[in-house]
Amino acid sequence: MTYVRITAGLLALIGSVWLVLSLRQAQALKMIMPKDAVVLSRDVFYPADKSRAPKERATRQRWIRADGAWKEVRTERSPVEGDGRLIVFVSINIPQGRFAHISARDEVEFDGHFTPLDERYLSAQFLRSSKDFVREDKLLGYTAYVWRSGRSEQNYSEQWFVPEVSGIPIKFLYKNGRGETVTEPITVEFRKVADADLAIPNLPIVFNKINKDIENLEKVGRKMAAEDKRQAITEFQSKQGKKQ
């Protein structure tokens, strides 16, 4: 009888421990529901030579939809001395594909398949478990998970992931011997992102860059990656043909 009571007690204890651990694991695996957001940020270069002042290089506005679609407009001054022109770079990732445009050109480059939301990046446990994870940080009031890549303390990059913003990194740091370039978010506004916010510029779509990428991939023997890009072109052109 004593043996039965002890066994029952052990089973109850094991069951309680298992329940606590399961609840903790479920909490850690819990995925945050992403929201549409608009992120304003700026690129600032901080020279390694501290006698030189930091220099703002660009401003960015990114519209991010909860399904992983996004559009970013980066505005920077011409690097040519005395040239005060602004150059606008547009990058787009939407279900129709990925696209890029520079203000000085009258065409839009098709750049491949749409990259949808990866739900793993909505989990704090996943973000912490990466070999690249180095620390947690606070970013505009939200918990960010920082990943680092690079071989030395003098040359590396970091990116800050915020699950609420579709798990897409919204802060970046690039460090080398000359200094650090930081893409720092200024504001995050959670609001509906409409199709119009993600629209492709009304210009001819060309395939020059992606065809060059295919050629380079085939030269180094990466045939599957080359075929994936070729298939992206075929699928996009097929869909466009059906619309016409």
DRENNUPA-444419 format. One line per 3 residues: number of its first residue (from 1); their letters; for each residue x, y, z of C-alpha. Coordinates in pm, 1 decimal. Each point is the difference from the previous one (the first is absolute). Layout:
! DRENNUPA-444419
NUM	A	X,Y,Z; ...
//
This chain:
! DRENNUPA-444419
1	MTY	0.0,0.0,0.0; 286.1,235.9,87.0; 165.9,-84.4,-332.2
4	VRI	-322.5,81.9,-186.9; -32.7,336.3,178.9; 362.9,89.9,-74.5
7	TAG	-39.2,-98.4,-365.8; -320.5,202.3,-32.2; 170.3,297.5,162.3
10	LLA	296.2,-22.0,-238.3; -230.6,-22.7,-298.7; -192.3,305.7,120.2
13	LIG	326.0,191.1,50.7; 129.7,-98.6,-344.7; -334.0,103.6,-149.4
16	SVW	18.5,341.1,168.1; 357.2,57.4,-115.5; -92.7,-105.9,-354.7
19	LVL	-295.9,240.4,1.2; 214.4,292.6,116.2; 267.1,-75.1,-259.7
22	SLR	-261.7,-39.0,-273.5; -157.5,333.5,89.6; 339.0,169.2,-2.8
25	QAQ	86.1,-155.8,-334.7; -334.8,101.2,-145.7; 55.7,354.9,121.9
28	ALK	347.0,6.6,-155.3; -129.9,-140.0,-328.8; -295.7,236.0,-5.8
31	MIM	5.3,197.9,-318.8; -79.2,368.2,12.6; -265.7,102.4,-250.2
34	PKD	165.3,245.2,-241.7; -165.4,326.8,-99.9; 20.5,229.3,-299.3
37	AVV	255.0,272.0,72.6; 177.3,301.8,-145.3; 360.4,46.9,112.9
40	LSR	198.0,321.9,-40.9; 376.3,-27.0,43.8; 327.2,163.3,-94.0
43	DVF	348.7,-118.9,-95.0; 278.6,163.4,198.9; 374.3,-57.1,-41.4
46	YPA	208.8,21.7,318.9; 371.1,31.8,-88.9; 256.6,-205.0,191.0
49	DKS	191.9,327.1,28.5; -193.2,162.3,285.5; 123.4,346.9,-99.1
52	RAP	-229.4,-20.9,-303.7; -373.2,64.3,38.3; -264.2,-261.2,-83.5
55	KER	-160.3,44.0,-342.9; -357.8,-78.3,-100.1; 9.5,-185.1,-330.8
58	ATR	-362.8,-87.5,-74.4; -356.4,-9.2,124.3; -230.6,-297.6,-43.3
61	QRW	-372.0,-63.7,10.6; -120.0,-358.7,-0.8; -358.8,-120.4,-25.6
64	IRA	-28.2,-351.9,143.7; -308.1,-220.2,-26.9; -73.8,-281.4,244.2
67	DGA	41.3,-265.0,-273.8; 364.4,102.6,-54.9; -57.0,225.1,-302.1
70	WKE	184.1,332.3,17.5; 121.6,302.6,-192.2; 293.6,219.6,95.6
73	VRT	89.6,344.3,-134.9; 356.4,109.5,78.3; 99.4,359.1,-73.2
76	ERS	360.7,117.5,0.9; 207.3,284.9,-140.4; 217.2,-56.0,-303.9
79	PVE	353.5,-108.8,104.4; 146.2,237.4,-260.1; 159.8,301.9,169.0
82	GDG	-211.3,312.7,-47.4; -287.3,-190.6,-157.9; -305.8,71.6,215.3
85	RLI	-231.0,-241.4,-179.2; -198.1,-256.3,197.0; 4.2,-360.9,-116.2
88	VFV	-296.7,-220.1,86.8; 32.6,-378.7,16.7; -320.1,-206.8,12.9
91	SIN	-1.4,-366.4,105.6; -322.9,-202.5,-9.8; -90.4,-349.7,121.6
94	IPQ	-362.0,-86.4,-86.7; -185.5,-315.4,-116.0; 69.7,89.6,-365.7
97	GRF	374.1,-17.2,71.2; 293.4,214.7,108.6; 79.1,325.0,-180.4
100	AHI	256.2,282.4,11.4; 3.9,351.9,-141.1; 241.7,293.9,5.4
103	SAR	-139.1,348.7,-61.5; 249.8,76.7,-277.4; -131.8,-287.9,-214.9
106	DEV	-325.2,-33.9,-191.1; -41.5,-373.1,65.2; -60.7,-243.6,285.3
109	EFD	217.0,-309.1,47.6; -169.9,-332.7,74.9; 207.0,-172.3,269.4
112	GHF	-160.2,-339.6,69.7; -261.8,-185.3,202.3; -201.1,161.3,280.5
115	TPL	143.0,-80.1,344.2; -303.5,-60.9,226.5; -21.3,25.9,377.8
118	DER	209.1,-264.1,179.2; -202.1,-73.6,315.0; 305.8,-127.2,187.4
121	YLS	112.3,362.2,38.0; -312.8,72.6,206.9; 128.8,-227.5,277.8
124	AQF	233.2,133.8,268.9; 134.3,-351.0,55.9; 98.5,-37.5,-365.3
127	LRS	169.5,339.3,-6.4; 192.3,-79.6,320.1; 99.3,-350.1,-114.3
130	SKD	192.6,113.8,-308.9; 379.0,-35.7,12.0; 8.9,364.3,-112.0
133	FVR	-201.0,126.8,301.2; 210.8,223.5,227.9; -241.5,195.8,220.2
136	EDK	-343.7,148.5,59.1; -53.4,372.3,-34.9; -279.7,256.3,26.9
139	LLG	-94.0,178.8,-319.8; -266.6,272.0,17.6; -156.3,-183.3,293.2
142	YTA	-0.5,-344.8,-164.0; 221.4,-298.1,77.0; 248.9,-57.4,-280.6
145	YVW	218.1,-307.4,-53.7; 344.2,85.3,-132.9; 188.4,-229.8,-236.0
148	RSG	363.9,49.2,-91.6; 204.3,-131.5,-290.8; 369.4,59.3,-61.2
151	RSE	337.4,-143.7,84.3; 150.5,266.8,223.1; -79.0,285.6,235.8
154	QNY	126.6,242.6,-263.7; -215.5,-125.4,-286.7; -356.2,-122.6,54.4
157	SEQ	-368.0,76.7,-55.2; -300.6,-12.0,232.4; -375.1,1.3,-58.6
160	WFV	-285.2,58.7,243.9; -312.3,-218.9,-42.4; -333.5,116.3,145.8
163	PEV	-271.2,-271.6,-18.2; -284.0,255.6,3.6; 128.9,137.9,-331.2
166	SGI	-33.9,-331.6,-188.8; 331.6,-116.1,146.8; 178.6,217.9,-256.4
169	PIK	320.2,168.3,124.3; -53.1,375.8,34.7; 342.9,104.2,126.5
172	FLY	339.4,-79.9,-152.8; 362.1,62.6,88.9; 300.0,-49.8,-228.3
175	KNG	345.6,41.8,153.5; 342.1,3.4,-162.9; 332.3,172.9,47.0
178	RGE	-136.9,334.2,-124.2; -288.5,13.6,247.3; -363.5,-105.1,42.9
181	TVT	-304.7,53.5,-220.4; -324.7,-30.8,195.0; -352.4,-15.1,-141.0
184	EPI	-191.5,129.3,301.9; -381.2,-1.2,17.5; -148.2,334.3,102.0
187	TVE	-367.7,-97.6,20.2; -214.2,-310.1,-40.2; -366.2,66.7,-75.6
190	FRK	-239.8,-293.2,2.5; -267.0,69.3,-260.5; -156.5,-168.6,-301.2
193	VAD	229.5,-26.6,-301.3; -206.4,23.3,-318.9; 83.2,-148.3,-341.5
196	ADL	65.9,354.8,-121.8; 278.6,35.7,258.4; 177.2,-300.0,-155.2
199	AIP	-60.1,94.1,-364.3; 265.9,-53.3,-266.1; 99.9,322.3,-181.9
202	NLP	-194.4,32.4,-325.3; 302.2,-67.9,-222.9; 113.8,-280.6,-234.0
205	IVF	122.2,-311.0,183.6; 333.0,-142.0,-116.7; 203.4,-311.1,84.4
208	NKI	358.5,118.8,-54.2; 129.7,-51.2,353.5; -166.3,-334.6,63.8
211	NKD	122.7,-136.4,-335.5; 352.1,108.7,94.0; -43.0,-172.4,337.7
214	IEN	-107.5,-320.2,-178.8; 305.9,16.7,-224.4; 233.6,45.6,299.1
217	LEK	-164.2,-281.8,197.7; 39.8,-240.1,-290.7; 366.4,94.6,-35.5
220	VGR	69.3,-111.7,359.4; -209.3,-316.3,-31.6; -302.5,110.8,204.2
223	KMA	-248.5,-142.0,-248.0; -293.0,-39.9,242.2; 22.0,364.2,111.8
226	AED	21.5,108.9,-364.2; -303.2,-210.3,-90.8; -199.1,146.8,290.0
229	KRQ	58.7,351.9,-135.0; -82.1,-110.8,-354.2; -324.0,-154.4,125.7
232	AIT	-86.4,326.4,182.3; 26.0,187.1,-331.6; -218.1,-256.4,-178.7
235	EFQ	-268.9,7.2,268.6; -10.3,379.9,10.7; -20.1,32.9,-378.3
238	SKQ	-273.5,-265.9,-12.9; -210.6,187.2,256.7; 52.4,329.0,-179.6
241	GKK	-106.7,-161.5,-326.6; -324.7,-122.5,153.6; -79.8,351.2,125.9
244	Q	31.9,151.6,-346.8
//
